[in-house]
Structure formats: C-alpha cells, structure tokens
Amino acid sequence: GSGKSTFVNSIRGLGDEDEGSAPVGNVETTMKPTAYPFPKHSNVTIWDLPGIGTPNFKAENYLEQVKFHTYDFFIILASERFKENDVMLAREIAKQGKHLYFIRTKIDNDMDSQARNKRKCVTEKATLDAIRNDCEEHLRKAGLPNTKVFLISSFELDKYDFQKLQEYL
C-alpha cells in the first residue's frame, strides 16, 4: 500500500515491530479504522484507516465504511502518482470544511529509482521538486490550491519533509 500504517508508527516514534505499533504488511492489512494515541498530544488520536480502492473498500462505499464524517483532520498518503481516489477524498474533505495535509510517501524509493536511472543525470532536489510540483498541481486542479504537501520516507526520518511535518502537527 501507501505505507499508512508504517507512517502511523513513525509519527508516533515507534518501529513496525514495537509493542503497540500498527500492524504492517505487503498485502492489505488494515481492515477497519483503528485508533492509536499520539504521544505528543494526549488529546489527539491518530486513526489508521483502510486504503481506498481495494476489493474490500471500494471507492463508492468507502466514506460510509470508514465513517468519514467522524474525523476532525485528514492526512492523505500516496506512494505513487496522484490518483482519482486521492482527488475524491480531498474534495470530500474540503466539502466537509475540514483540514487536510497531503503526504507523498516512500520518497526514499523514488530517490533509489532515480539513482539507478543511468541515462538521466537529475539532482535529488530536481526530483523532489518535480514530485512536489506534481502533487500541488493535481491538488490545484481538484480545487484545493492551499493544501500542504509533504514528501517523506517513514524509514529515513531525518531526510525530506518528515521533521517539517512534525512541526506542523
């Protein structure tokens, strides 16, 4: 998936194998909305929601299945190109008048892939700028021009935008 459960663990200062961490896997793992305490703010609960667009959580039923209206704030995570379901979720969040951050995950994989591409000599900054600009452009086209975009790796917390994200939270 997009690394939602690994993100939930990382933002809480836990590894995937630590006690109390969200279960992670290479197949669909989160099958129901699951609450986790946020150690930095005792009044905040982080909810790990199932991914949208799977056979178990089809887009047309997703909002009802996860009780979308009950949450105060949203972080949409995507590990690849911006997709139709991302736009649908972002628009629904905006329609409800709630705040949203968009996080492009697994940036470390993108950097590794770029490094393996011998034909293109592109800097890390150029790659990160291209990914960020793509996310911002899709959000603009969806009518959400002021959405904050963060590029992160849940395994390399000292790189990219992970620290900046923590400051915003």
Salt bridges, closest charged atoms under 4 A:
GLU80 OE1 - LYS83 NZ 2.82
GLU92 OE1 - LYS95 NZ 3.29
ASP110 OD2 - ARG104 NH1 2.68
ASP129 OD2 - LYS125 NZ 2.63
ASP134 OD1 - HIS138 ND1 3.44
GLU137 OE1 - ARG140 NH2 2.94
GLU156 OE1 - LYS159 NZ 3.48
ASP161 OD2 - ARG132 NH2 2.78
